[in-house]
Amino acid sequence: MLLVFRILLMGLHFIAAGVLGVLLGLCRPFNPDNSRLCARIYAWPAMCILRLRLKTEMGPLLKQSQPCVIIANHQSNYDLFVLGNVVPPRTVCIGKKSLKWVPLFGQLFWLAGNVLIDRGNAHKARQSMLTTTDTLQHKDTSIWVFPEGTRNLGEDLLPFKKGAFQMAIAAGVPIVQVCVSSYIKHMQLNRWRATRIMIRSLPAIPTVGLSLDDVPILMARCREQMQTCIAAMDKQLLEAR
């Protein structure tokens, strides 16, 4: 019964948040801070409906005084509600072009100034990447990327894709890693007990002076650091039960 009730509430919430987000986007289209505001609209009510309890340690990200490329692990569609709590000001996201066909959310995503990439068209994907480099360098805007490229329900992070690291190096901006504990494995919508989640940002990694030849080493370094951080948070939550 609780599962059905939550699904119904989340459905209504998703529609209401989508309507509010589209209205916001129409009032100030492509404003780079729309993403943060829309993320909060989705996240805050969902935290109560799903009974999610967050502990956040976002100091390195909050202290950033310049645009950066933010990379985070991607577990499920619920990331919208979890990570929506920590999206910083003037931050846009990269998503696949097919998102624009999702009713309300797709239009909201586009109006919020986020970047839609056609992964099936290499030329258009490269053009989108050039646009993001210009955004980082000249528009005082950060870009949020899921370097795994898809949802991951496994124990280990999937291999990272190069795009986020190429963008950061091309623009000469730092990379900030945001790690989320493995919440999806413990989240049960048919129980009242809250699901506890930790989110932690790691110190920024500068890219000034790096070249595209350094991408493989940079990717491996970030993946290892994030994997270690996620394991540590999972252990801490397990011991706290």
Buried (B, 14 or more C-beta within 10 A) or exposed (E): EEEEEBEEBBEEBBEBBBEBBBEBBEEEEEBBBBBBBBBBBBBEBBBEBBBBEBBBBBEBBEEBEEBBBBBBBBBBEBBBBBBBBBBBEBBBBBBEBEBBEEEBBBBBBBBBBBBBBBEEEEEBBEEBBEEBBEBBBEEEBBBBBBBBBEBBEEEEBBEBBBBBBBBBBBBBBBBBBBBBBBBBEBBEBEEEEEBBBBBBBBEBBEBEEBEEEBBEEBBEBBBEBBBEBBBBBBEEBEEEE
